[in-house]
Amino acid sequence: MKLPDLIQEIKTKPRLFIRFHASWCGVCKLLAPHVNGLKADEAYGDVTFIDVDVEEFMDVKEAFKINDLPYFAGFKGGQLVEEFSTAKKDRVTELANSVAS
């Protein structure tokens, strides 16, 4: 997703969860099924989930100052709730809960 499109999503989606990843990132691949499980969970039905490959969209990587992957960001009403890099499923779930509440 190109940076202008991502910014538009942030502005227009009331609840947004973004997973930044790269095809070479082993931890990204390990966490992908967990994130997909959150996407499928009805508890997060009001949350829009977006995946962004930062190797494909370097402008996004630079704009978010991403140095470590996987990287996650949550937004509510266009405002940043939290952003971080982690390999822990619990932290990812906590962010999804924050965005959904």
C-alpha positions as a Python dict, from the first residue, in 0.01 Angstrom:
ca = {
    (1, 'M'): (0, 0, 0),
    (2, 'K'): (143, 334, -105),
    (3, 'L'): (194, 599, 160),
    (4, 'P'): (-84, 835, 36),
    (5, 'D'): (-329, 544, 34),
    (6, 'L'): (-222, 439, 384),
    (7, 'I'): (-263, 794, 515),
    (8, 'Q'): (-613, 801, 365),
    (9, 'E'): (-697, 473, 541),
    (10, 'I'): (-569, 614, 872),
    (11, 'K'): (-786, 924, 828),
    (12, 'T'): (-1104, 743, 723),
    (13, 'K'): (-1115, 415, 916),
    (14, 'P'): (-1249, 451, 1271),
    (15, 'R'): (-1041, 157, 1400),
    (16, 'L'): (-727, 51, 1218),
    (17, 'F'): (-460, -212, 1290),
    (18, 'I'): (-151, -212, 1067),
    (19, 'R'): (105, -490, 1044),
    (20, 'F'): (429, -391, 874),
    (21, 'H'): (633, -686, 749),
    (22, 'A'): (878, -809, 486),
    (23, 'S'): (896, -1135, 293),
    (24, 'W'): (1244, -1216, 433),
    (25, 'C'): (1140, -1160, 798),
    (26, 'G'): (1114, -1491, 985),
    (27, 'V'): (939, -1344, 1289),
    (28, 'C'): (689, -1174, 1056),
    (29, 'K'): (606, -1515, 908),
    (30, 'L'): (571, -1668, 1255),
    (31, 'L'): (328, -1396, 1370),
    (32, 'A'): (124, -1388, 1048),
    (33, 'P'): (-110, -1675, 1152),
    (34, 'H'): (-174, -1501, 1486),
    (35, 'V'): (-265, -1174, 1313),
    (36, 'N'): (-484, -1363, 1065),
    (37, 'G'): (-659, -1523, 1363),
    (38, 'L'): (-729, -1179, 1508),
    (39, 'K'): (-868, -1066, 1170),
    (40, 'A'): (-1109, -1360, 1171),
    (41, 'D'): (-1217, -1309, 1533),
    (42, 'E'): (-1562, -1151, 1564),
    (43, 'A'): (-1440, -952, 1867),
    (44, 'Y'): (-1241, -741, 1620),
    (45, 'G'): (-1518, -708, 1362),
    (46, 'D'): (-1509, -327, 1382),
    (47, 'V'): (-1133, -315, 1324),
    (48, 'T'): (-983, -279, 977),
    (49, 'F'): (-663, -482, 944),
    (50, 'I'): (-401, -379, 688),
    (51, 'D'): (-75, -556, 599),
    (52, 'V'): (205, -349, 447),
    (53, 'D'): (520, -501, 297),
    (54, 'V'): (780, -234, 381),
    (55, 'E'): (1029, -371, 129),
    (56, 'E'): (776, -307, -145),
    (57, 'F'): (680, 36, -11),
    (58, 'M'): (997, 199, 119),
    (59, 'D'): (821, 537, 151),
    (60, 'V'): (599, 384, 419),
    (61, 'K'): (900, 239, 600),
    (62, 'E'): (1068, 579, 602),
    (63, 'A'): (754, 770, 704),
    (64, 'F'): (693, 542, 1004),
    (65, 'K'): (1068, 528, 1086),
    (66, 'I'): (1059, 148, 1091),
    (67, 'N'): (1393, -12, 1175),
    (68, 'D'): (1278, -345, 1323),
    (69, 'L'): (1021, -594, 1197),
    (70, 'P'): (753, -694, 1248),
    (71, 'Y'): (617, -352, 1335),
    (72, 'F'): (261, -278, 1442),
    (73, 'A'): (54, 38, 1468),
    (74, 'G'): (-299, 97, 1591),
    (75, 'F'): (-522, 396, 1521),
    (76, 'K'): (-861, 509, 1651),
    (77, 'G'): (-1037, 799, 1485),
    (78, 'G'): (-722, 884, 1292),
    (79, 'Q'): (-516, 912, 1612),
    (80, 'L'): (-224, 685, 1691),
    (81, 'V'): (-299, 454, 1984),
    (82, 'E'): (39, 284, 1991),
    (83, 'E'): (318, 163, 1762),
    (84, 'F'): (599, -83, 1830),
    (85, 'S'): (811, -369, 1704),
    (86, 'T'): (761, -704, 1878),
    (87, 'A'): (787, -1078, 1840),
    (88, 'K'): (532, -1140, 2118),
    (89, 'K'): (181, -1252, 2035),
    (90, 'D'): (48, -1108, 2361),
    (91, 'R'): (163, -755, 2267),
    (92, 'V'): (-3, -788, 1926),
    (93, 'T'): (-327, -899, 2091),
    (94, 'E'): (-309, -611, 2341),
    (95, 'L'): (-283, -362, 2055),
    (96, 'A'): (-580, -521, 1878),
    (97, 'N'): (-777, -498, 2203),
    (98, 'S'): (-684, -130, 2245),
    (99, 'V'): (-793, -50, 1892),
    (100, 'A'): (-1118, -247, 1929),
    (101, 'S'): (-1222, -96, 2266),
}
